[in-house]
Amino acid sequence: MSRPASNVPTPTGDHGEQGEHTEHGGRRARLLPGGPVAERILADVAARAAALTRAGVVPSLATVLVGDDDASAGYIRIKQRQAAELGFASPHEHLPASATQEDLHAVISAFNDDPAVHGLLVQHPVPRHLDYDRALQVMDPDKDVDGMHPLNIGRLALELPGPLPCTPAGIEALLAFHDIPVAGREVVVLGRGATLGRPLSILLAQKRPTANAAVTVVHTGVSDWPRYTLRADVLVAAAGVPGIIRPEHVKPGAVVIGGGVRYEGRRLLPDVDESCDRVAGAITPRVGGVGPTTVAMLFRNAITAAERAAGLPAGSPGVTG
C-alpha cells in the first residue's frame, strides 16, 4: 500500500466547471460526479501498468466468485473489462455455491502463493454458509486490493504503508478533485461501518492538505443524530439506510456525499434523498458519484502492489515515466 497521503490526488485547479448544477427554489447545488475523478486515477494507473509491462512485469488482479449471484457476476465482469483496458492480467476462479470454507481458503492461498498475482479480490457477498471475514484473514494483506484485511486497517490507523479501503479513499479523492476544502472544517460521517464510516473518519482526520478535518462519527443508534449532521460543513452519508438524509438534516450550503447505498434487486437506493439538492451547496449525483472512484482506487491499490512486488517505488518517476 502506498502511504495514505500518496494515494489521494491533491487539488490542481478549479474543477467546479466539470460538475453540472441543479436548481430548486433559487438554490443551486453543484454536482460532484465521480467519473472525471476516476478517469484521472485510471489514466495514472494505465501509465504505471504500461511502464511495468515494458520492464517485463504484467500487473495482475485476480478475482474469486462463489456462487451464481447475477449482480456479483456482473461486478466481476466489469472489473475484468477494466483490467483489460488498463493492461492488467485478470485470472479468475469461480467456485460453486456449494463450495466449503476450506475450498475458498484453498483458492485464496493459491493466489497468495502465485508471484504473478499482485492483487486479489474475493467478491462480496459470499453464500450465507461461508464466513467472508475468515476468508479475508487468509488473504495476503499485501495483495488485498479492497484494503479491508485487519492488518491493513491497522496500517491505516497508524499511517503505515498498505492498501487503503477503496470507498473512503475514493471519497477523499473526489473532494480533492472538485476543490472542496476539508482541512480545518467539520466533517460529519453518518455511519460507523467497517468498510466506510470508520476508515473514512480515520483517513480524513490525518494530517495532509486533502484531510486534516475535525471528524465526527454519528450513527442511527444516536436518537438526535440530526443535531450533528446539521452542523457539518461536509456531510457523508454512510448508513446504508435509503433516504435517511433529507433536506432538514443538511446545513444550508453544506457539501453532501452519498456513500451508503442498498440495492433492491438491481435498483440502487441511496442514503441521500435527491431533494437534498435544494439545500446543499454541492452534492454527489444519485448515480455516478462515489461508485466510480471506488473502482478506480481498487486498481490503484493493485498497481501499487505490482510495483512493490517488482521492487519499484510506487508511482515514482522511474515507474511512470
ZAMARGU-4260 file (C-alpha; in steps of 0.2 Angstrom, whole numbers, plus 5000, padded with zeros to 4 digits):
<rodrens>
0) 5000/5000/5000 | 5006/5017/4997 | 5006/5029/5011 | 4989/5037/5014 | 4995/5054/5008
5) 5001/5047/4991 | 4985/5038/4987 | 4975/5054/4986 | 4977/5067/4972 | 4979/5085/4978
10) 4969/5099/4970 | 4977/5105/4954 | 4965/5119/4950 | 4946/5123/4949 | 4936/5108/4943
15) 4920/5115/4948 | 4915/5118/4930 | 4915/5099/4927 | 4901/5097/4939 | 4883/5100/4932
20) 4871/5111/4943 | 4853/5108/4949 | 4842/5122/4954 | 4827/5122/4966 | 4819/5137/4974
25) 4833/5148/4969 | 4846/5137/4977 | 4860/5129/4967 | 4869/5113/4971 | 4884/5109/4961
30) 4885/5091/4956 | 4901/5082/4961 | 4902/5067/4949 | 4915/5053/4952 | 4918/5049/4933
35) 4931/5063/4930 | 4940/5058/4946 | 4940/5040/4941 | 4946/5044/4924 | 4961/5054/4931
40) 4966/5040/4943 | 4964/5026/4930 | 4975/5036/4917 | 4988/5036/4930 | 4986/5018/4933
45) 4987/5014/4915 | 5003/5023/4913 | 5011/5014/4928 | 5005/4997/4921 | 5012/5001/4904
50) 5029/5006/4912 | 5029/4989/4922 | 5025/4979/4907 | 5039/4987/4897 | 5050/4982/4912
55) 5044/4964/4910 | 5031/4963/4924 | 5012/4962/4919 | 5002/4968/4933 | 4988/4956/4938
60) 4972/4957/4948 | 4964/4940/4952 | 4946/4938/4957 | 4936/4925/4966 | 4917/4922/4964
65) 4907/4910/4974 | 4890/4905/4968 | 4879/4912/4954 | 4873/4928/4960 | 4869/4938/4944
70) 4874/4955/4952 | 4890/4948/4959 | 4895/4940/4942 | 4891/4957/4934 | 4903/4966/4945
75) 4917/4954/4941 | 4914/4956/4923 | 4915/4975/4925 | 4932/4973/4934 | 4939/4961/4921
80) 4934/4973/4907 | 4943/4987/4916 | 4958/4976/4920 | 4960/4973/4901 | 4958/4991/4897
85) 4972/4995/4909 | 4984/4982/4903 | 4981/4970/4918 | 4980/4951/4918 | 4964/4946/4927
90) 4965/4927/4932 | 4948/4922/4939 | 4942/4907/4950 | 4923/4903/4950 | 4918/4892/4964
95) 4900/4884/4965 | 4888/4889/4978 | 4891/4873/4987 | 4909/4877/4990 | 4915/4874/5008
100) 4925/4887/5018 | 4941/4876/5015 | 4938/4876/4996 | 4938/4895/4997 | 4953/4896/5008
105) 4962/4885/4996 | 4959/4896/4981 | 4964/4911/4991 | 4980/4903/4996 | 4984/4898/4979
110) 4983/4916/4973 | 4993/4921/4988 | 5007/4909/4983 | 5007/4914/4964 | 5020/4928/4961
115) 5012/4933/4945 | 4996/4938/4955 | 4999/4956/4963 | 4981/4960/4969 | 4967/4949/4975
120) 4948/4952/4977 | 4935/4940/4984 | 4918/4946/4978 | 4906/4950/4992 | 4894/4944/4997
125) 4898/4925/4998 | 4884/4912/5001 | 4877/4913/5018 | 4886/4897/5024 | 4903/4904/5021
130) 4912/4917/5033 | 4919/4931/5022 | 4929/4938/5037 | 4938/4922/5039 | 4942/4921/5021
135) 4948/4939/5021 | 4960/4935/5035 | 4968/4921/5024 | 4972/4933/5011 | 4990/4940/5009
140) 4987/4958/5016 | 4999/4965/5003 | 4988/4958/4989 | 4971/4964/4997 | 4965/4977/4985
145) 4950/4981/4995 | 4961/4987/5009 | 4950/4978/5022 | 4961/4965/5029 | 4963/4968/5048
150) 4982/4971/5046 | 4978/4985/5033 | 4965/4993/5044 | 4979/4994/5057 | 4991/5001/5045
155) 4978/5015/5041 | 4976/5019/5059 | 4995/5020/5061 | 4998/5029/5044 | 5009/5015/5039
160) 5011/5009/5020 | 4997/4997/5015 | 4982/4997/5003 | 4968/5010/5008 | 4950/5005/5009
165) 4943/5009/4992 | 4927/5019/4996 | 4935/5030/5009 | 4950/5034/4998 | 4939/5037/4983
170) 4929/5050/4994 | 4944/5059/4999 | 4950/5059/4980 | 4933/5066/4975 | 4933/5080/4987
175) 4951/5085/4982 | 4947/5084/4963 | 4932/5096/4965 | 4942/5108/4976 | 4931/5105/4991
180) 4941/5111/5006 | 4942/5099/5020 | 4957/5104/5031 | 4951/5113/5047 | 4932/5110/5043
185) 4919/5100/5052 | 4916/5083/5043 | 4901/5073/5050 | 4900/5054/5044 | 4883/5046/5047
190) 4888/5028/5049 | 4901/5018/5058 | 4903/5003/5047 | 4920/4994/5045 | 4920/4997/5026
195) 4916/5016/5025 | 4912/5026/5041 | 4926/5020/5052 | 4940/5020/5040 | 4934/5037/5032
200) 4934/5045/5049 | 4952/5040/5051 | 4958/5045/5034 | 4950/5062/5034 | 4957/5066/5051
205) 4975/5063/5046 | 4987/5077/5043 | 4988/5082/5025 | 4981/5096/5014 | 4966/5085/5007
210) 4961/5079/5025 | 4966/5087/5042 | 4947/5089/5046 | 4938/5089/5063 | 4928/5072/5060
215) 4913/5067/5070 | 4906/5049/5068 | 4887/5048/5072 | 4875/5034/5069 | 4857/5028/5070
220) 4859/5022/5087 | 4860/5041/5092 | 4842/5047/5093 | 4847/5065/5090 | 4859/5062/5076
225) 4852/5076/5065 | 4859/5088/5078 | 4877/5083/5072 | 4873/5082/5053 | 4866/5100/5054
230) 4882/5107/5059 | 4893/5098/5046 | 4902/5108/5033 | 4904/5091/5024 | 4891/5078/5027
235) 4895/5060/5022 | 4880/5048/5022 | 4887/5030/5026 | 4872/5022/5035 | 4866/5011/5022
240) 4848/5017/5025 | 4839/5023/5010 | 4833/5041/5010 | 4839/5043/5028 | 4847/5060/5024
245) 4834/5073/5020 | 4834/5092/5017 | 4830/5096/5035 | 4846/5086/5041 | 4858/5097/5030
250) 4866/5113/5034 | 4862/5126/5020 | 4877/5126/5008 | 4885/5111/5015 | 4894/5098/5004
255) 4884/5081/5004 | 4892/5065/4999 | 4882/5050/4997 | 4892/5035/5001 | 4880/5022/5008
260) 4868/5013/4997 | 4857/4997/4997 | 4850/4988/4982 | 4833/4982/4979 | 4836/4969/4965
265) 4846/4980/4953 | 4839/4996/4959 | 4851/5007/4969 | 4843/5015/4984 | 4855/5029/4991
270) 4856/5036/5008 | 4854/5054/5002 | 4836/5059/4996 | 4838/5068/4980 | 4828/5083/4987
275) 4843/5087/4997 | 4850/5097/4982 | 4838/5111/4987 | 4849/5114/5002 | 4866/5108/4999
280) 4879/5119/4991 | 4887/5104/4982 | 4881/5086/4981 | 4886/5069/4973 | 4874/5063/4960
285) 4862/5048/4964 | 4872/5038/4951 | 4890/5040/4946 | 4896/5048/4962 | 4906/5038/4974
290) 4905/5022/4964 | 4917/5026/4950 | 4930/5032/4962 | 4929/5016/4972 | 4933/5005/4957
295) 4947/5017/4952 | 4955/5015/4970 | 4954/4996/4969 | 4965/4997/4953 | 4977/5010/4961
300) 4979/4998/4976 | 4983/4984/4963 | 4996/4994/4953 | 5005/4999/4969 | 5005/4981/4974
305) 5013/4976/4957 | 5026/4990/4958 | 5031/4984/4976 | 5032/4966/4970 | 5044/4971/4956
310) 5054/4981/4969 | 5050/4998/4962 | 5044/5013/4971 | 5025/5016/4970 | 5021/5029/4957
315) 5039/5036/4956 | 5045/5044/4940 | 5056/5029/4937 | 5040/5019/4936 | 5028/5030/4927
320) 5039/5039/4916
</rodrens>
